[in-house]
Amino acid sequence: MFTTEGIFQMHEQIEQFLEYLVEEKDCTPNTIAAYRNDTTQFVDFLDSYRSPSGKIISQWSDVDATVAQSYLLYLKERRYASSTMARKFAAVKSFIDYLTQKGFVPEDPTEALEAPRVQKSPPRSINHEEVERLLSAPAGINTPRALRDKALMETLYATGMRVTELVSLDLKDIDPEAGTITCGETEARRRVLPIYDQARWALEEYIEKGRPQMRIKNDESALFLNHRGQRLTRQGLWLIIKRYVEDAGIDEPVTPHTLRHSFATHQLEKGVGLREIQSRLGHANISTTQVYRQAASNEDGVYELTVDNQAVR
């Protein structure tokens, strides 16, 4: 068991690491939350760890290759999905690398360990005809919500942006004249994306006719509003997509992320370059984007997992 002072110091160093990720790596709130969860789980493991010789971990410098290997076995015993194991291990590895750089650990005990291979299904997309049916589902319903739903689905498919990026959009992020949208959770990840005419028209109609009727506070900045006149949530977006998938009679499982995958796949089919698609999707590493090209030829289902710009196989 850790001493009170030992556990305090360990969690203090985790907080310093998380601050480093924000300030130096410009990580998003979702990424920080995942790192906090994964590193805290590692501390909980260390608190109960006992080696065959009776060794007890009391500080980070006590973590050696044997302890790191034991943590990998611990994750396997909990039967996490391979992608979850790889993410958790990558988070701990990144944290220990930080501790090594800061001198809290003399050498990286995870350096010689092989990360779990990720068994990952190819990105699921839907075909052009199914996309058209989905985007047309709200058509002919001239209500504020239907105008909103049409605009948000068109925007998702036109840009391939992430769910969090979509619900975080503000009215000022739309430039109808230029036909562009600015998105990104942090300043370093901000990017300007082009949209096709159909999406631009849907957005203009929603902004002019739908949003004013849904807005309650005049100073509300959010682009997409819910029935309370507040910013639409991720969960709210998922429910909207689910309803229209049923209305469109699409049997395949479709989530908001499916439209992101469909955007990337269809852009590749049109001959758009991989680097351009990487830029539009906001991928930090080209290996993440290459999955869309690999999906057609990869037979063993093993893909790369990219964490902090490091490709983990």
LODO-112920 format. One line per 3 residues: number of its first residue (from 1); their letters; for each residue x, y, z of N, C-alpha, C. Coordinates in steps of 0.001 Angstrom, whole numbers. Layout:
<pts>
NUM	a	X Y Z X Y Z X Y Z | ... .
</pts>
This chain:
<pts>
1	mft	840 -1201 0 0 0 0 874 1250 0 | 459 2265 -715 1186 3515 -737 1035 4251 591 | 2042 5020 935 1876 5961 2040 1065 7142 1538 .
4	teg	510 7910 2460 -281 9081 2066 571 10036 1252 | 1825 10222 1681 2730 11117 958 3060 10568 -425 | 3264 9236 -511 3606 8625 -1791 2487 8747 -2810 .
7	ifq	1261 8467 -2393 134 8553 -3321 -106 9991 -3746 | 112 10935 -2827 -63 12349 -3165 945 12769 -4233 | 2204 12371 -4048 3248 12734 -5000 2976 12120 -6376 .
10	mhe	2514 10876 -6405 2232 10223 -7675 1115 10945 -8430 | 56 11280 -7726 -1053 11973 -8381 -656 13409 -8764 | 216 14008 -7977 706 15342 -8321 1488 15305 -9634 .
13	qie	2296 14269 -9810 3070 14137 -11050 2180 13801 -12242 | 1088 13089 -12001 115 12852 -13068 -497 14173 -13518 | -854 15029 -12549 -1434 16326 -12884 -448 17186 -13669 .
16	qfl	833 17113 -13295 1858 17848 -14041 1954 17327 -15474 | 1850 16018 -15625 1884 15398 -16952 691 15859 -17788 | -481 15906 -17190 -1677 16337 -17905 -1576 17810 -18318 .
19	eyl	-999 18628 -17455 -775 20031 -17810 191 20139 -18984 | 1204 19279 -18983 2172 19232 -20083 1466 18882 -21398 | 541 17920 -21347 -186 17527 -22555 -1030 18674 -23099 .
22	vee	-1593 19455 -22208 -2410 20593 -22634 -1539 21694 -23223 | -481 22041 -22500 341 23192 -22887 1298 22894 -24044 | 1893 21701 -24034 2908 21391 -25031 2377 20575 -26210 .
25	kdc	1410 19696 -25953 877 18818 -26999 -474 19277 -27525 | -1063 20263 -26842 -2346 20828 -27278 -3425 19746 -27373 | -3437 18843 -26393 -4423 17761 -26395 -5811 18288 -26041 .
28	tpn	-6819 17628 -26552 -8199 18043 -26338 -8677 17583 -24962 | -9774 18163 -24468 -10340 17734 -23174 -10664 16246 -23139 | -11168 15696 -24235 -11482 14263 -24270 -10230 13417 -24127 .
31	tia	-9146 13843 -24777 -7876 13114 -24678 -7332 13192 -23261 | -7407 14362 -22643 -6926 14542 -21276 -7712 13657 -20317 | -9029 13582 -20507 -9863 12737 -19647 -9453 11269 -19770 .
34	ayr	-9136 10832 -20989 -8713 9445 -21202 -7364 9183 -20528 | -6421 10121 -20671 -5117 9969 -20027 -5257 9950 -18506 | -6128 10799 -17976 -6325 10826 -16525 -6850 9472 -16039 .
37	ndt	-7814 8945 -16740 -8392 7660 -16362 -7355 6536 -16440 | -6576 6509 -17533 -5627 5418 -17743 -4448 5478 -16775 | -3930 6673 -16515 -2800 6787 -15580 -3243 6540 -14142 .
40	tqf	-4461 6957 -13809 -4986 6695 -12468 -5179 5204 -12247 | -5642 4493 -13283 -5784 3046 -13183 -4423 2386 -12956 | -3397 2925 -13598 -2049 2392 -13415 -1590 2573 -11969 .
43	vdf	-1887 3727 -11381 -1528 3964 -9979 -2259 2980 -9077 | -3540 2731 -9359 -4307 1774 -8558 -3684 385 -8642 | -3205 29 -9839 -2537 -1265 -9998 -1265 -1322 -9163 .
46	lds	-470 -254 -9231 792 -221 -8484 551 -294 -6979 | -560 276 -6534 -871 284 -5104 -1080 -1132 -4575 | -1573 -2028 -5445 -1843 -3403 -5006 -774 -4385 -5495 .
49	yrs	234 -3880 -6199 1233 -4763 -6802 2176 -5343 -5748 | 2404 -6636 -5863 3404 -7312 -5033 4182 -8265 -5932 | 5498 -8117 -5963 6330 -9012 -6764 6536 -10313 -6003 .
52	psg	6998 -11363 -6698 7278 -12635 -6004 8246 -12467 -4844 | 9126 -11487 -4947 10102 -11258 -3880 9541 -10367 -2777 | 8296 -9920 -2965 7678 -9069 -1954 7910 -7587 -2169 .
55	kii	8463 -7234 -3322 8739 -5825 -3604 7462 -5010 -3646 | 7497 -3834 -3024 6352 -2919 -3000 6748 -1626 -3705 | 5837 -1106 -4515 6097 145 -5228 5744 1316 -4329 .
58	sqw	6704 2191 -4097 6445 3369 -3254 6698 4681 -3988 | 7343 4593 -5158 7597 5791 -5960 7818 5351 -7416 | 7780 6314 -8334 7858 5973 -9755 9164 5278 -10113 .
61	sdv	10249 5596 -9422 11539 4973 -9755 11570 3490 -9411 | 10563 3004 -8659 10480 1573 -8348 9878 767 -9501 | 9313 1462 -10484 8682 778 -11607 9763 319 -12585 .
64	dat	9913 -986 -12728 10894 -1527 -13657 10189 -2322 -14759 | 10959 -2982 -15613 10383 -3713 -16739 9458 -4838 -16273 | 9788 -5469 -15157 8952 -6549 -14623 7596 -6023 -14200 .
67	vaq	7594 -4876 -13564 6336 -4258 -13131 5500 -3859 -14348 | 6147 -3265 -15346 5440 -2850 -16558 4838 -4065 -17279 | 5607 -5160 -17336 5108 -6389 -17969 3919 -6941 -17182 .
70	syl	3998 -6855 -15867 2903 -7329 -15021 1641 -6514 -15273 | 1814 -5242 -15563 638 -4399 -15842 -15 -4817 -17157 | 800 -5142 -18144 252 -5631 -19409 -556 -6918 -19187 .
73	lyl	-21 -7835 -18382 -730 -9080 -18084 -2020 -8789 -17322 | -1963 -7813 -16433 -3146 -7402 -15672 -4251 -6917 -16614 | -3887 -6130 -17626 -4869 -5641 -18595 -5458 -6792 -19399 .
76	ker	-4606 -7756 -19763 -5095 -8904 -20524 -6075 -9732 -19705 | -5774 -9894 -18422 -6641 -10677 -17550 -8018 -10034 -17392 | -8074 -8728 -17538 -9357 -8025 -17425 -10146 -8081 -18730 .
79	rya	-9549 -8709 -19751 -10212 -8975 -21026 -10720 -7695 -21714 | -9886 -6683 -21680 -10191 -5481 -22443 -10076 -5789 -23931 | -10783 -5021 -24730 -10605 -5108 -26179 -9165 -4728 -26502 .
82	sst	-8627 -5285 -27583 -7227 -5031 -27928 -6965 -3542 -28128 | -7931 -2826 -28698 -7750 -1393 -28910 -7699 -643 -27581 | -8509 -1084 -26603 -8504 -456 -25274 -7189 -737 -24565 .
85	mar	-6715 -1982 -24658 -5426 -2330 -24056 -4307 -1491 -24644 | -4304 -1366 -25968 -3256 -600 -26635 -3291 858 -26206 | -4514 1416 -26081 -4628 2817 -25660 -4123 3010 -24231 .
88	kfa	-4526 2111 -23340 -4118 2228 -21943 -2597 2076 -21799 | -2046 1115 -22520 -600 913 -22450 137 2105 -23048 | -364 2627 -24157 270 3778 -24796 226 4995 -23876 .
91	avk	-871 5169 -23138 -985 6289 -22211 53 6176 -21099 | 183 4973 -20543 1169 4747 -19479 2584 4922 -20023 | 2823 4404 -21216 4151 4528 -21834 4506 6005 -22052 .
94	sfi	3542 6772 -22519 3762 8197 -22731 4044 8907 -21409 | 3322 8509 -20365 3517 9103 -19045 4904 8775 -18489 | 5315 7513 -18613 6624 7114 -18094 7750 7787 -18884 .
97	dyl	7541 7948 -20179 8525 8675 -20985 8678 10109 -20465 | 7549 10716 -20104 7579 12065 -19517 8357 12050 -18195 | 8083 11036 -17334 8780 10940 -16054 10277 10747 -16255 .
100	tqk	10640 9981 -17288 12057 9753 -17590 12734 11055 -17996 | 12049 11837 -18842 12593 13124 -19280 12769 14089 -18103 | 11870 13999 -17133 11918 14894 -15976 12843 14388 -14869 .
103	gfv	13380 13173 -15028 14321 12644 -14053 13689 11924 -12888 | 12360 11707 -12925 11700 10974 -11849 11963 9474 -11964 | 12263 9021 -13174 12561 7607 -13439 13914 7561 -14152 .
106	ped	14852 6735 -13688 16199 6719 -14282 16218 6274 -15735 | 15400 5291 -16094 15316 4822 -17478 13918 4283 -17733 | 13517 4272 -19009 12161 3876 -19367 12001 2360 -19278 .
109	pte	11223 1860 -18310 11066 405 -18163 10149 -208 -19216 | 9465 606 -20011 8555 83 -21034 9203 23 -22410 | 10457 488 -22501 11097 653 -23810 11155 -648 -24609 .
112	ale	11435 -1753 -23942 11608 -3022 -24651 10309 -3809 -24796 | 9228 -3293 -24234 7962 -4018 -24285 7220 -3731 -25585 | 6609 -4767 -26137 5846 -4621 -27372 4398 -4300 -27039 .
115	apr	3873 -3248 -27634 2486 -2868 -27385 1542 -3902 -27972 | 360 -4045 -27390 -621 -5014 -27920 -997 -4692 -29355 | -1144 -5748 -30165 -1608 -5552 -31532 -3097 -5254 -31495 .
118	vqk	-3492 -4311 -32320 -4883 -3866 -32308 -5694 -4622 -33339 | -6655 -5391 -32850 -7593 -6059 -33747 -8742 -5080 -33977 | -8755 -4471 -35120 -9707 -3399 -35373 -10404 -3603 -36707 .
121	spp	-11719 -3488 -36673 -12473 -3622 -37916 -12206 -2429 -38817 | -12271 -2633 -40137 -12109 -1493 -41046 -13169 -439 -40756 | -12874 845 -41009 -13870 1888 -40786 -15147 1568 -41555 .
124	rsi	-16271 1644 -40883 -17545 1318 -41514 -18129 2565 -42174 | -18430 2452 -43435 -19062 3559 -44148 -20296 3040 -44857 | -21127 3949 -45348 -22289 3564 -46128 -22105 4089 -47543 .
127	nhe	-22811 3495 -48500 -22592 3866 -49895 -23294 5175 -50249 | -23055 5649 -51446 -23591 6946 -51873 -25121 6967 -51831 | -25754 5878 -52247 -27214 5838 -52277 -27793 5919 -50870 .
130	eve	-27147 5239 -49920 -27612 5281 -48523 -27387 6659 -47914 | -26272 7294 -48264 -26030 8655 -47788 -27120 9600 -48290 | -27465 9456 -49562 -28496 10317 -50145 -29844 10112 -49460 .
133	rll	-30183 8859 -49175 -31433 8580 -48471 -31440 9187 -47078 | -30304 9099 -46392 -30214 9644 -45038 -30334 11165 -45056 | -29592 11816 -45963 -29610 13270 -46017 -30970 13802 -46477 .
136	sap	-31710 12980 -47218 -33016 13401 -47718 -34141 13125 -46732 | -33866 12382 -45667 -34914 11990 -44726 -35683 13171 -44123 | -35020 14294 -43780 -35783 15414 -43211 -36461 16278 -44273 .
139	agi	-36220 16017 -45549 -36747 16860 -46626 -38272 16857 -46616 | -38843 18003 -46913 -40296 18134 -46980 -40933 18404 -45636 | -40165 18368 -44566 -40686 18681 -43227 -40187 20077 -42870 .
142	ntp	-41031 21059 -42995 -40595 22447 -42846 -40749 22942 -41406 | -40108 22215 -40485 -40108 22627 -39086 -38701 23055 -38703 | -38541 23867 -37642 -37197 24279 -37227 -36271 23088 -36963 .
145	ral	-36809 22052 -36322 -35965 20893 -36010 -35541 20161 -37280 | -36460 20019 -38229 -36116 19329 -39473 -35063 20117 -40245 | -35182 21450 -40235 -34177 22281 -40900 -32821 22124 -40221 .
148	rdk	-32849 22071 -38887 -31598 21847 -38146 -30995 20490 -38485 | -31841 19460 -38481 -31351 18101 -38707 -30762 17946 -40111 | -31428 18538 -41093 -30912 18509 -42456 -29553 19197 -42519 .
151	alm	-29446 20358 -41870 -28198 21125 -41905 -27062 20392 -41210 | -27341 19790 -40066 -26242 19145 -39328 -25767 17867 -40019 | -26691 17110 -40631 -26251 15900 -41341 -25500 16251 -42614 .
154	etl	-25963 17273 -43311 -25230 17727 -44502 -23835 18198 -44112 | -23735 18899 -42988 -22442 19416 -42536 -21496 18277 -42163 | -22016 17275 -41465 -21196 16120 -41100 -20609 15448 -42330 .
157	yat	-21458 15206 -43317 -20996 14497 -44507 -20139 15387 -45408 | -20403 16685 -45409 -19641 17597 -46270 -18232 17837 -45762 | -18024 17685 -44450 -16733 18041 -43857 -15983 16864 -43244 .
160	gmr	-16718 15836 -42790 -16065 14728 -42107 -15590 15100 -40719 | -16110 16173 -40156 -15640 16591 -38832 -16127 15636 -37745 | -15472 15694 -36613 -15821 14844 -35484 -17116 15322 -34837 .
163	vte	-17746 14423 -34079 -19003 14757 -33406 -18804 15945 -32465 | -17738 15899 -31658 -17486 16981 -30711 -17263 18300 -31438 | -16584 18254 -32569 -16350 19464 -33347 -17656 20032 -33880 .
166	lvs	-18563 19152 -34305 -19832 19621 -34856 -20673 20317 -33794 | -20838 19671 -32635 -21693 20271 -31606 -21025 21487 -30961 | -19720 21647 -31159 -19008 22810 -30609 -19034 24019 -31539 .
169	ldl	-19581 23852 -32745 -19617 24964 -33698 -20446 26130 -33161 | -19938 27329 -33396 -20686 28548 -33095 -21145 29185 -34401 | -22092 30069 -34278 -22634 30729 -35466 -21535 31447 -36247 .
172	kdi	-20578 32015 -35520 -19506 32781 -36162 -18544 31899 -36966 | -18609 30579 -36763 -17701 29670 -37475 -18131 29411 -38911 | -19328 29863 -39264 -19855 29618 -40608 -19635 30845 -41484 .
175	dpe	-19082 30628 -42663 -18911 31696 -43648 -19621 31264 -44928 | -20944 31559 -45029 -21719 31114 -46188 -21188 31654 -47521 | -20716 32893 -47530 -20231 33485 -48775 -19006 32752 -49296 .
178	agt	-18088 32402 -48392 -16882 31678 -48793 -17150 30184 -48943 | -18286 29723 -48383 -18587 28296 -48431 -17640 27485 -47570 | -17332 28006 -46352 -16390 27322 -45470 -16916 27287 -44041 .
181	itc	-16367 26361 -43268 -16646 26233 -41841 -15311 26105 -41122 | -15169 26798 -40015 -13971 26695 -39191 -14295 25839 -37979 | -13516 24779 -37762 -13787 23892 -36629 -12481 23499 -35954 .
184	get	-12592 22826 -34815 -11414 22387 -34066 -11573 22728 -32610 | -11239 21765 -31731 -11443 21956 -30299 -10389 22845 -29656 | -9202 22932 -30243 -8144 23788 -29705 -7604 24663 -30830 .
187	ear	-6890 25696 -30450 -6385 26649 -31434 -5474 25974 -32455 | -4621 25064 -31988 -3689 24395 -32896 -4398 23439 -33853 | -5587 22977 -33477 -6322 22029 -34313 -7373 22715 -35177 .
190	rrv	-7477 24031 -35083 -8475 24740 -35873 -8145 24609 -37351 | -9157 24360 -38144 -8964 24235 -39578 -10201 24760 -40304 | -9978 25259 -41497 -11058 25808 -42315 -11403 24787 -43386 .
193	lpi	-12665 24368 -43405 -13095 23290 -44295 -14080 23797 -45337 | -13910 23372 -46576 -14878 23745 -47623 -16132 22889 -47506 | -17258 23432 -47928 -18486 22647 -47958 -19122 22797 -49337 .
196	ydq	-19813 21742 -49767 -20450 21803 -51071 -21743 22623 -50982 | -22275 22990 -52142 -23418 23908 -52186 -24636 23401 -51422 | -24918 22116 -51533 -26106 21581 -50879 -26033 21756 -49364 .
199	arw	-24850 21545 -48799 -24670 21735 -47364 -24769 23219 -47008 | -24202 24069 -47852 -24258 25511 -47597 -25704 26001 -47632 | -26480 25519 -48601 -27886 25928 -48690 -28672 25458 -47471 .
202	ale	-28398 24233 -47016 -29093 23699 -45839 -28767 24517 -44594 | -27501 24907 -44469 -27094 25729 -43328 -27748 27114 -43384 | -27756 27712 -44549 -28358 29040 -44686 -29844 29005 -44333 .
205	eyi	-30550 27970 -44782 -31992 27877 -44517 -32241 27677 -43020 | -31405 26839 -42390 -31547 26621 -40943 -31259 27907 -40170 | -30188 28609 -40537 -29808 29832 -39827 -30859 30925 -40001 .
208	ekg	-31446 30998 -41177 -32424 32055 -41452 -33821 31720 -40933 | -34232 30442 -41025 -35615 30093 -40716 -35787 29192 -39491 | -34826 28326 -39245 -34978 27367 -38162 -34405 27820 -36840 .
211	rpq	-33147 28249 -36848 -32473 28607 -35607 -33163 29741 -34859 | -33636 30817 -35527 -34298 31902 -34785 -35499 31421 -33979 | -36193 30409 -34466 -37356 29896 -33749 -36965 28972 -32600 .
214	mri	-35770 28396 -32658 -35301 27516 -31591 -34534 28291 -30519 | -34028 29442 -30898 -33213 30237 -29971 -34094 30844 -28879 | -33617 30788 -27650 -34323 31396 -26522 -33585 32643 -26052 .
217	knd	-32261 32532 -25909 -31451 33683 -25508 -30852 34332 -26756 | -30971 35638 -26849 -30464 36347 -28021 -28954 36243 -28159 | -28256 36049 -27046 -26794 36001 -27099 -26254 34571 -27201 .
220	esa	-27129 33597 -27490 -26683 32212 -27639 -25754 32098 -28848 | -24556 31567 -28612 -23550 31507 -29679 -23567 30192 -30450 | -24119 29128 -29856 -24081 27807 -30481 -24818 27799 -31812 .
223	lfl	-24250 27085 -32788 -24898 26969 -34088 -26095 26026 -34020 | -25869 24811 -33555 -26940 23823 -33514 -27551 23779 -32113 | -28857 24031 -32046 -29559 24147 -30768 -30483 22958 -30546 .
226	nhr	-30729 22662 -29267 -31712 21626 -28935 -33071 22267 -28653 | -34029 21480 -28195 -35383 21997 -28002 -35476 22998 -26856 | -34442 23085 -26036 -34412 24067 -24949 -33676 25346 -25356 .
229	gqr	-33281 25414 -26620 -32577 26595 -27092 -31126 26632 -26684 | -30596 25501 -26221 -29202 25414 -25792 -28393 24603 -26793 | -27086 24589 -26602 -26206 23849 -27513 -26585 22372 -27560 .
232	ltr	-26691 21834 -28758 -26974 20420 -28949 -25822 19596 -28375 | -26140 18507 -27690 -25118 17652 -27090 -24750 16507 -28030 | -23658 15831 -27708 -23238 14652 -28474 -24336 13591 -28449 .
235	qgl	-24913 13369 -27274 -25960 12362 -27154 -27174 12744 -27992 | -27515 14037 -27956 -28644 14506 -28757 -28407 14275 -30238 | -27185 14505 -30698 -26846 14294 -32098 -26992 12819 -32475 .
238	wli	-26508 11922 -31612 -26612 10491 -31879 -28076 10063 -32021 | -28932 10598 -31160 -30349 10231 -31219 -30999 10729 -32511 | -30589 11905 -32961 -31121 12454 -34212 -30738 11559 -35385 .
241	ikr	-29469 11199 -35457 -28999 10333 -36543 -29726 8991 -36508 | -29861 8422 -35315 -30524 7125 -35168 -31947 7176 -35712 | -32676 8265 -35421 -34058 8367 -35883 -34143 8417 -37408 .
244	yve	-33260 9197 -38027 -33317 9321 -39483 -32800 8085 -40200 | -31895 7356 -39559 -31440 6081 -40134 -32634 5130 -40243 | -33456 5106 -39201 -34661 4266 -39228 -35647 4774 -40278 .
247	dag	-35831 6097 -40337 -36755 6674 -41317 -36308 6368 -42751 | -34986 6355 -42967 -34449 6121 -44311 -34428 4636 -44670 | -34747 3775 -43714 -34777 2340 -43978 -33403 1742 -44210 .
250	ide	-32386 2298 -43541 -31019 1782 -43667 -30813 705 -42613 | -30476 -492 -43049 -30325 -1622 -42128 -28961 -1649 -41446 | -27945 -1091 -42112 -26596 -1085 -41543 -26547 -186 -40304 .
253	pvt	-25734 -547 -39293 -25558 342 -38139 -24918 1652 -38595 | -25530 2758 -38268 -25010 4068 -38671 -24957 4976 -37449 | -23798 5571 -37217 -23606 6546 -36150 -23108 7842 -36792 .
256	pht	-23045 8933 -36031 -22457 10152 -36601 -21053 9920 -37157 | -20297 9020 -36518 -18935 8753 -36994 -18947 8012 -38324 | -20046 7305 -38608 -20157 6616 -39896 -20120 7624 -41037 .
259	lrh	-20727 8785 -40824 -20710 9813 -41863 -19300 10360 -42055 | -18519 10417 -40989 -17108 10827 -41106 -16345 9810 -41938 | -16560 8513 -41639 -15896 7464 -42417 -16350 7502 -43875 .
262	sfa	-17644 7718 -44091 -18178 7748 -45456 -17594 8916 -46229 | -17457 10059 -45563 -16841 11229 -46197 -15446 10878 -46697 | -14623 10276 -45808 -13238 9963 -46173 -13178 8939 -47305 .
265	thq	-14001 7906 -47201 -14010 6857 -48225 -14425 7410 -49584 | -15468 8221 -49597 -15983 8757 -50859 -15038 9802 -51452 | -14317 10533 -50591 -13323 11470 -51102 -12186 10724 -51798 .
268	lek	-11768 9604 -51209 -10731 8785 -51845 -11207 8267 -53194 | -12473 7852 -53258 -13031 7349 -54511 -13042 8428 -55592 | -13169 9674 -55171 -13174 10784 -56125 -11768 11159 -56581 .
271	gvg	-10767 10570 -55946 -9393 10860 -56331 -8724 11930 -55503 | -9361 12357 -54412 -8741 13353 -53525 -7532 12719 -52850 | -6435 13442 -52761 -5199 12924 -52185 -5313 12627 -50704 .
274	lre	-4520 11663 -50247 -4557 11243 -48850 -4164 12388 -47915 | -3189 13193 -48305 -2765 14318 -47469 -3887 15343 -47310 | -4632 15573 -48386 -5751 16505 -48320 -6828 15974 -47383 .
277	iqs	-7112 14687 -47475 -8117 14085 -46596 -7638 14124 -45148 | -6357 13865 -44931 -5782 13952 -43585 -6007 15340 -43002 | -5760 16362 -43822 -5932 17739 -43368 -7391 18034 -43017 .
280	rlg	-8291 17570 -43859 -9712 17843 -43613 -10227 17111 -42373 | -9775 15882 -42177 -10210 15113 -41022 -9552 15576 -39732 | -8441 16281 -39851 -7737 16740 -38664 -6892 15664 -38015 .
283	han	-6446 14671 -38804 -5581 13622 -38270 -4180 14174 -38058 | -3600 13903 -36899 -2239 14355 -36634 -1221 13541 -37414 | -1548 12273 -37694 -605 11380 -38344 -1234 10762 -39583 .
286	ist	-512 10705 -40664 -1026 10182 -41924 -1392 8705 -41810 | -765 7973 -40878 -1066 6549 -40727 -2518 6329 -40329 | -3085 7283 -39597 -4486 7173 -39212 -5377 7262 -40443 .
289	tqv	-5029 8152 -41365 -5821 8328 -42583 -5649 7154 -43527 | -4473 6527 -43502 -4190 5427 -44420 -5090 4222 -44193 | -5731 4156 -43017 -6638 3050 -42735 -7739 2975 -43793 .
292	yrq	-8167 4129 -44297 -9238 4132 -45296 -8765 3493 -46605 | -7494 3663 -46906 -6951 3022 -48107 -6631 1562 -47839 | -6171 1265 -46640 -5791 -100 -46287 -6999 -1018 -46151 .
295	aas	-8149 -437 -45811 -9324 -1254 -45511 -9673 -2205 -46651 | -9438 -1771 -47874 -9801 -2596 -49031 -8838 -3757 -49250 | -7603 -3638 -48738 -6601 -4664 -49034 -6128 -5430 -47814 .
298	ned	-6386 -4888 -46599 -5907 -5548 -45384 -6783 -6759 -45079 | -6180 -7938 -44945 -6959 -9152 -44753 -6922 -9677 -43332 | -5911 -9314 -42563 -5819 -9918 -41239 -6476 -9070 -40160 .
301	gvy	-6974 -7888 -40542 -7707 -7072 -39584 -6834 -6381 -38562 | -5518 -6322 -38796 -4627 -5666 -37856 -4295 -4281 -38385 | -4592 -3268 -37591 -4373 -1889 -38021 -3489 -1175 -37019 .
304	elt	-3055 -5 -37398 -2257 819 -36502 -3161 1633 -35600 | -2731 1811 -34364 -3394 2724 -33455 -2437 3877 -33233 | -2873 5100 -33482 -1994 6252 -33355 -2305 6998 -32068 .
307	vdn	-1320 7145 -31215 -1474 7875 -29962 -336 8874 -29862 | -700 10144 -29714 329 11185 -29632 1308 11120 -30802 | 754 10913 -32002 1540 10881 -33226 2487 9677 -33299 .
310	qav	2306 8692 -32409 3121 7500 -32447 2264 6352 -32953 | 2685 5685 -34005 1907 4552 -34539 2232 3323 -33711 | 1223 2778 -33026 1397 1605 -32179 767 416 -32870 .
313	r	1534 -591 -33208 1005 -1762 -33911 541 -2822 -32920 .
</pts>
